[in-house]
Amino acid sequence: MTEHSAHHVGITVEDLEDILPFYRDRLGLDVLDRFSVEGEDFADAVGVDGAGASFVHLDANGVRLELVEYDPEADPRPTPGLNEPGATHVGLAVADLDAFYADLPDEVPTISEPRTTESGTSICFLRDPEGNLVEILEP
């Protein structure tokens, strides 16, 4: 059997330049790499005719988060709910969730204020500027 190791977690976005400041500046993730890929081999690999894409890789304290903007764009999708099959989110841990939440600007939409679950973990879900779900947690 082939041994696996995680390389990255990816989010497809509509506008890379618009969303990057949220992850870099608001959430404090460092940019590791920026690059573009195109050509027939890439389009065949992703199953999208004529596809090209721009990528930004960010460091989430040892976890690589990939933001990718495709050309051509697909049709917009409805805003996903957490309980829908196929729903995704990125989870980022912080040392003090209440302080993080207090520092969030009003324009960052959250699902609720921080809550402590039965497991003892405090969580808060917010949405990035394109509606993607981000969980901020204090273990």
C-alpha positions as CSV (number, residue, x, y, z in Angstrom):
1,M,0.0,0.0,0.0
2,T,1.2,3.5,-0.8
3,E,2.1,5.7,2.2
4,H,0.3,9.1,2.2
5,S,1.0,12.4,3.9
6,A,-1.1,15.5,3.7
7,H,0.3,18.3,1.4
8,H,-2.4,21.0,1.5
9,V,-6.0,21.9,1.9
10,G,-7.5,23.8,-1.0
11,I,-10.3,26.3,-1.5
12,T,-11.4,27.4,-5.0
13,V,-12.2,31.1,-5.0
14,E,-13.8,33.5,-7.4
15,D,-11.2,36.3,-7.1
16,L,-7.8,35.5,-5.6
17,E,-6.7,39.1,-5.2
18,D,-9.9,40.1,-3.4
19,I,-9.9,37.2,-1.0
20,L,-6.1,37.0,-0.2
21,P,-6.1,40.0,2.2
22,F,-8.7,38.2,4.4
23,Y,-6.5,35.1,4.9
24,R,-3.2,37.0,4.9
25,D,-4.0,40.1,6.8
26,R,-7.1,39.3,8.9
27,L,-6.2,35.7,9.8
28,G,-2.5,36.3,9.8
29,L,-1.4,33.5,7.4
30,D,1.9,33.9,5.7
31,V,2.2,33.6,1.9
32,L,4.5,30.7,1.1
33,D,4.2,30.7,-2.7
34,R,2.3,32.2,-5.7
35,F,2.1,30.6,-9.1
36,S,0.0,29.9,-12.1
37,V,-0.6,26.7,-14.1
38,E,-2.1,26.2,-17.5
39,G,-1.9,24.0,-20.6
40,E,-3.5,20.8,-21.8
41,D,-2.0,18.5,-19.2
42,F,-3.4,20.7,-16.4
43,A,-6.8,21.0,-18.0
44,D,-6.9,17.2,-18.5
45,A,-5.8,16.6,-14.9
46,V,-8.5,18.8,-13.4
47,G,-11.2,17.8,-15.9
48,V,-12.0,21.3,-17.0
49,D,-11.6,22.1,-20.7
50,G,-9.1,24.9,-21.3
51,A,-8.4,25.3,-17.6
52,G,-5.7,27.5,-16.2
53,A,-5.4,28.6,-12.6
54,S,-3.7,31.0,-10.3
55,F,-2.6,29.7,-6.8
56,V,-1.5,31.2,-3.5
57,H,-0.2,28.8,-0.8
58,L,-0.4,30.1,2.8
59,D,1.1,28.8,6.0
60,A,-1.4,28.0,8.7
61,N,1.2,27.0,11.3
62,G,2.5,24.0,9.4
63,V,-0.7,23.3,7.4
64,R,-0.5,24.6,3.8
65,L,-3.7,26.3,2.7
66,E,-4.1,26.6,-1.0
67,L,-6.3,29.3,-2.6
68,V,-7.0,28.7,-6.3
69,E,-8.8,30.8,-8.9
70,Y,-9.7,29.0,-12.1
71,D,-10.1,30.3,-15.6
72,P,-12.7,29.6,-16.9
73,E,-14.9,30.3,-13.9
74,A,-17.8,27.9,-13.1
75,D,-21.3,29.1,-12.4
76,P,-21.8,30.5,-8.9
77,R,-22.9,28.1,-6.3
78,P,-25.3,28.7,-3.4
79,T,-23.7,29.5,0.0
80,P,-23.0,26.1,1.6
81,G,-24.4,25.1,4.9
82,L,-22.3,23.0,7.3
83,N,-24.8,20.1,7.4
84,E,-24.9,19.6,3.6
85,P,-23.0,16.6,2.2
86,G,-19.8,17.8,0.5
87,A,-19.7,21.0,2.6
88,T,-16.2,22.0,3.5
89,H,-14.5,24.4,5.9
90,V,-11.0,25.3,7.1
91,G,-10.4,25.0,10.9
92,L,-7.8,27.3,12.5
93,A,-6.8,27.1,16.1
94,V,-6.1,30.2,18.2
95,A,-4.9,30.6,21.8
96,D,-7.7,32.9,22.9
97,L,-11.0,32.6,20.9
98,D,-12.8,35.4,22.8
99,A,-9.9,37.9,22.1
100,F,-9.9,36.8,18.4
101,Y,-13.7,37.3,18.2
102,A,-13.5,40.7,19.9
103,D,-11.0,41.9,17.4
104,L,-13.0,40.8,14.3
105,P,-14.3,43.8,12.3
106,D,-18.1,44.1,12.0
107,E,-18.0,43.4,8.3
108,V,-16.8,39.8,8.9
109,P,-19.9,37.7,9.0
110,T,-20.1,35.1,11.8
111,I,-22.6,32.3,12.4
112,S,-22.6,32.8,16.2
113,E,-20.5,34.2,19.0
114,P,-17.9,31.7,20.5
115,R,-19.5,28.7,22.1
116,T,-18.0,25.9,24.1
117,T,-19.2,22.4,23.0
118,E,-19.6,19.3,25.0
119,S,-16.1,18.2,24.0
120,G,-14.7,21.3,25.8
121,T,-13.6,23.0,22.6
122,S,-14.6,26.6,22.0
123,I,-15.7,27.3,18.4
124,C,-16.8,30.1,16.2
125,F,-17.7,29.9,12.5
126,L,-17.3,32.8,10.2
127,R,-17.4,33.3,6.4
128,D,-14.6,34.7,4.3
129,P,-15.5,37.4,1.7
130,E,-16.8,34.8,-0.8
131,G,-18.9,32.9,1.8
132,N,-16.5,30.0,2.4
133,L,-16.8,28.6,6.0
134,V,-13.9,29.1,8.4
135,E,-13.9,27.6,11.9
136,I,-11.9,29.3,14.5
137,L,-11.4,27.1,17.6
138,E,-9.7,27.1,20.9
139,P,-8.9,23.5,21.9
